Structures are given as C-alpha cells and as structure tokens.
Amino acid sequence: MKKSAHGRYWPWPPGPGVLAGLGATGLVIAGVAGAFAYTGGLLSPGALTQTRIIDRFQAINGVHPGFRRNHAKGVCVTGTFASNGLGARLSRAAVFAPGSVPVIGRFAVGIGKPFLPDNGTEVRSLALSFRPAGGEEWRTGMNDIPVFPVKDAEGFYALMAASAADPGTGKPDPARMKDFLAAHPETARALALIRARPFSTGFANASYNGLDAFRFVDAAGRSTPVRWSMVALDPFVAQTPPPAGARDPNYLFDDLVARLDAGPLRYRFVVTVGQPGDPTGDATLPWPAGRQQVDAGTLTLDHVEAEGPGNCRDINYDPLVLPDGIAASDDPLLSARSAAYSVSFTRRAGEPKTPSEVQPPPARPAAADLPKTGGEP
C-alpha cells in the first residue's frame, strides 16, 4: 500500500469555550470551521506561510503527537466504487469506466483534539482514496455541509482572529465577530445556508459534498466544471439534542460500527454539471438549483477498523492528487490545502503514534472463513 509524502489537516476548531459567547452564530462556526480547516487555506505569499498557519492551529488546539492537525478523531473504512459508465461522458478518468475499483476511506469529525466527546454540531467528513488499476490514484475530502463559510484563506485567517478567545475573559469578543461578518457578507450568506439544514444523527445517513469545484476532462479534451457529492442511501434523520449526559462520548463512531455490522453502507456518486457563469472559484456560493446531475455509480463501504500502520491513518487526502481526466479549478483553496497538508504531515509523521480514541471491535469472520463443523458439507 502506497504511503503519502504530504500532509493532512489543520487543527481547528478551537477548544471548548473559545466560541461559547457567540450564541447561535458561534455554534454554527464551531461546527463549520472544522470543515474549512479540513480544506485549509494559505495567505498571500509574503504575508503568512502555511507553516505559521499550522503553528497558530497548534496554539489553539495544542499538539497531540501522531494525530492530524484537524479531523483528528476518525476511523478507517474500505470498500469499492462501482462505476455504471455514465461518468465517462464527462471524464476519461479510469474510475468512471464501467467496473469496480477499491477504495480506502476515513470518517471523521471536525475537531482538532482526538479525545473530545462527540456532539451533534460537529461537521461529519468522508475522505476517499480511489485505487484503479494502472497505478493512478484519486483522493477527495468531503463534508456534510452545503458550502464553505469563507471563500479564501484571507477570510479564514480573519475568522480565526474574530473567534479567538480574549486573554482577559477566556471568551470571544462578540463585537469582533460582528465586525468580521460585516466585512465578509459572503460568510453571513454561507452561514445562513449551513444553518438551514440540521446535522444528521450519524455518519451513515449523512451525505457528503466536495464543495470545491473541479473540472472533468473527457476523451476529446473537452473540459466541464463540476462539483460532486456522495448521497447516502440510508434515509436522512436530523440530529436532536439528547438529555444531558445521555450519550456515549463516542456515540457517532459507535453507531457507525453498529450500522456496518448490520450491512454495507452505500452512497450514490452524483456529479453536478456546471454551466457558463457558475462560480468555480468561490466555495461559499452554491450553484443554481436545477443543474444537470449525473449518477456515476455506487460507493459501497463494508469494513471498518481503527487507524493504524498502512491504512487510512497514513494517507494524505490531498485534493490535488488527481488522475488523468480530473483537473483543479480556479478555486484558491485547492492549492492552499495541498501546501498546508505537506507541512502538517511532515510534523505528524515524525511523532510517536498514540492509539486512536475510536477502537472498533475486531471484524467478524466471513462465512467462508469460519471453521467447518462435522455437519457442514
């Protein structure tokens, strides 16, 4: 299994209490900031480097040796993607030819501390590495929100400053957040879209959106702007607040393990086709409703295991690891993510590894692997 030489995630959101004074807006930002941190950001050359950004995230969350700097709490899954061939009209990528390819994935929550309890306002994420024959690879990271809360790294850096705790009070200054939102109306609009749909009860019934735009390139060289989603076949159920103390601290992951024990998870891979004028460089803006959608196949996940050597723990889900037939758009977040992940992974790779908080029980043996009894033919 090939290992990455690049980095992963940034440690965001901040620790408990940092956003506590922001009311409903603060709760949304606490959840979605992790999604943006997952996709990173890099300030203008000379103003701030990815190294300094990661230093800032470590100052916010602390350093947890061996864990990624954001989406630190997660679990590995494996399965297959079965293409129905319909995506080949848009992209010559091998994964869209009819047939199946293996997939190595990771479910995670948008927190930068690996041992925090799960809660209902955490962004759920699904990262995937497609491994078609021939040595190519395609990696993507998706989140269960409709848009990003900021459009560029400068906006994200300003959001960090606005939501940082005041040293005197230990809480954010609401006036700073008000000023930030006034200066960034795109974030106010994005937060309204994010708040309009509640989080799901778990990983299995959430659908995951790529959020950034990309370009599919077909066999003739024609380029088409696209966005993609993994749409859950399990029915969506909205998260509701539980009674105080009623949930296990790892309830999201425990529920995922139980669901996979009952049978495979399946998602439809839906490609949304952009039209001229649709924004490809601003991830806070949704594309208009009614755009053509192509159901390109089915993702099936049938195995879950704790992070460890050689599995998803050591894969960098860099969004610019792309096969022939898929290309980056003009979204500035894509190159920023790639650069920041490299720094983050370098640090993580040289640290001692601590076992993950999420430890699924050993997988049950398949029927074919069970020992035969005397009455078995």
N, C-alpha and C positions, 0 to 999 in steps of 0.2 A: 504494500500500500504506500503510495507516494505521499510524502510529507511536505508541507508548505515551508517556504523560507520567509514568509511575510507575517504581518501582524494581524490582530483581530479587532478588539473592541475597546472603546474608551470607557473609563469608569464613571458613569453617570447613571441615575440621578444622584443628588447629594443624600447624605444620611438622614435619619429620622429627625424631624423638627425643622429642617432647613427651609422647607416650603410651607410650614404649618400655618403661617399667618396670612396666607393669600386667599383663603376661602375657596370657593368652587373653582376659580381660575387656577389657583395653586394646585389643587388636586389633579386637574387635567394636565398641567405642565409636569407635575411629578410623574405622571404616567407616561406622557408622550416624549418627555425629554430623553428618556432611555431609548426610545426608538430612534431619535435623531442621533444620539450618541453612538448607537449601533452603526449608523451610516456616516458618522464622522463629519469633519469639516476642517478646512485649512485656511488660515487667513492669508492675506496678500503677501507675496514674497517681501521679506524685509520687515514686515510688521510683527509677525508672530509665526514661529515654526511649529510643526507637528510635535516636536519634542517638548516644547514649552506647553503646548495644549495638554499633552498627556501628563506632564508634571502637575498641571493645575487639577486635572481629574484625580490624580493620586492624592493631592492635598485635600480634595473634597471627600473622597471615599476611603482613604488610607490605602496601603499596599497589602494585598492578600497574595502571598507568594504562590506562583504557579497558575493562578487564575487569570483569565482575560480581564481587561480593564473595564468592561461593561458586559451586560448579559452574562454575568459571572456564574449564575445559578442555572444549570441546564442539564440535559440528558441526551444521550445519543440514540438515534434510530436508524434503521436501514430498511431498504425495500427496493422497489422497482418503479420506473416510469414507463408506461406502455403508450407509445405514440400511435394514434389512429391514422397518421399520414396527412391530416388536414393542415398541419402547420407548415408542411413542406412547400405549400404555395407561397408562403411569405418568407421562409428562411431555408437555406440549404444546409443548415446545421444538422449533423448526423443524428442528434437526438430526436429530430422530427420525422425521420424516415420511419415507415411502419416497422414496429417491433418494440422490444423492451430493452432498457438499459438499467444497470444497477445504480442505486442512489445511496449516499451516506448523508444523513441529516442530523439536525440538532434542534430540539425545542428548548426555549429559554424564556426568561422573564427579564424585563428591562430594569435591572438593578445592578449596581456596581459592587455589592457586598454579597459574597456567595452563601452566607448563612442566615440572611434575613428571612423571616416568615413570609409565605405567600400572602397576597391580598388581592382584592377584587379590582384595584385600579392599576395593576401592573400591565404594561404592554406585553402581549404574548408575541413571540417571534418564532419563525421557522426558517432555518438556513439549510440549503441543499447543495450537494456536490453531485452532479450527473457524470457518470463514467462510461461513455460509449466506447465501443471497440475502436482501436486505432490510435489510442494514446491522448486524444483530446479530453478536455475537461471543461465543465461549465459550472460556475458557482454563483449562487444568488442568496441574498438575505432578504426576508420579507417580514412584515409586521401587520398586526391586526387593526390598524388604523387606516383611514381613507387617504390622508395627506400628511406631509411633514408640517410641523408647526413653524418652521423657518425655511427660507429659500436659499440661504447661503451661509458660509462659515462666519462672516462678519455678524450676521444676525444671531447666530448661535452663541458667539462669544458675548454679544450684548445681553442675550438671555441669561447666560451664566452670571454675569455681573448683576443683573437685575434680581435674580433669585438667590444670590449668595446671602448667607446669614450675616447680620450685623454683629461685629465682635462684642458690642455692649449688651445686646438683648438676646443673642443667640437665635434670632428670627429674621426673616427677610423684611425689608422695608417696603410696605405696600406702595409708597409713593414712587419708589424706583421702578416697580413693576408697571404702575400706571403710566409712567413716562416712557417705559420701553414699548408698551402696547400702542401708545400714541404715535411713537416714532416708527412703528412697524405694523401698519394696518394689515399687512398680509398675514401676520401671526394671529391677530384678532379674528380674521376671517377663517383661518385654518382651525383655530380652537373651536369655533362655533360648529364647524363640520365634524370635528372629532367628538365633541360633546353630544352631538345629535344621535350617536349610536352607542349604546352601552357596551361594555366589555362582555364577553361570553363567560359561561360558567367554567370553561376549561380550554385546554389546547385542542381537544378533538373536534369541538363544534365551532371553532373559530375559523374564519377564512383569512388568508394572508396575502397582502398586496406588496408588489415590488416597489411601488411608489415612484422611484426614478423612472424616467423614460429611457428607452434604448432604441436601437434601430435593427430591424431584421433585414438581411440581405438575401435575395433569392438566387436561384441558379443563373439567372441572366444578369445579375449585378444590380438589380433594382433595390433601392433602399426604402423601407417603410418605418415610420415611427410607431412604436408600440409601448404598451405597458402590460404587465401580466399579473395574474392572481392565481392562488391555489384556493379553490372554492370547496369547502367541506361538504361531504355528502351527509354527515351527521347533522341533524336539524339544529339550527342556532337556538340557544337558550340564553336569555340575558342574566347577567350576574345580579344578585340581590344581596343586600347586607345581611350577614348572619347574626344571630345573637352573640353577644360578647363572649369571646373565648370558646366558641362552638366549633372552630375549625382547627384541624391539624396544621402545624406550621408549614408542611409540605403538601397541602391538600391538592394543589394543581397538578403536581407531579404524581402523587399517589393515584389521583383519578385517571391520569393518562396511562399509568401502568395497568390499572384495573381494566380500563377500556381496551387496551391492546391485548390483554389476557383473554378478553371475550371475543376478539377477532380483529382482523386488519382494519386500519384506518384508510379511507380513500378520499381523494380530492380530485376535482376536475381542474386541469390546467387551462385557464381561459386567457386568451390573448386579446387585448383591446387594441383595435387598429386606429391610429391617429389620422387626422385629416389636416390639410394645409391650414396653418394658423393655430393649431392646437399647441399649447405651451410644452416644450420639451426641456427647457432649462430652468423651470421653477416648480419644485415638487410640492409647493403649498397649493397649487391650482389643480383642481380636478378637470378632466376633460368633459365636454358636454355629454349629457345623457343621450343614449341612442346611437352611440358609435358602434360600428360593427364589432362583434365579438366572435372569436373562433375558438371552439373547444378542441384543443390539440391532443388531448389524451388524458390518462388517469394515473395519478400517483398513488401507489399502494405502499403503506408502511406497516411492517409486520413483526418487527423486532425492536426491543428497547434494552439498553444496557447503560450502566454507569460510565462516565467518562474515564478513559484510561489510555495507556500507550497504544498508538496505532489506530485509534478510532477517531470520532469527531473531535475529540479534545485537541488533536494536533493538526486540524485542518483550519486554515485561514479562509474564511468565506469572503474573500476579496471580490467585490463586484466587477472588477476588470479582468478576472480570469474567465475569458470568453472564448468559445470555439469559433471557427470559421462559420460565418453566417449570422453572427450576432455581434453588434458593434455598439460602442458607447455613444450616447447622445451628447448634446452640449450642456447637460446638467453639471454644474461645477462641483457638486457633492461627490461625484463618482471618483475623480482623480484624488480628491481630498481624502476620501475614505481609504483608498489604496495606499496613499503615502503614510497616513497615520497608523494603519494596521501594521505596517512594516516595523515602525518603532515599537509599538506595543508588543508585537510578537517577540521581537528580539529580547525585550526585558523578560517576558514571561518564560521564554524558552530556557533562559539561564537560571531560573529559580527552582528551588525544591518544590515538588508536587505534593499537595495536600489532597486527600480523598475528597471527592465531591460530597456535598450535603445530600444529594439525591443518589440513593443506592437501591435500584430496583432489585427484587429477588431474582435468583437465577431463573433463566428461561426454562419452561417445561420442555422435556424432550419431545421431538416429533414422534408420531405413532410408529414410523418406520424404524426409529432408533430405540424403541422400547425393547427390553429383553423378552424373548418368547417364552410363554408358559407351556406346560405339557399339552394343554388342549388347543394350542394355537397351531393352525396349519402352516 
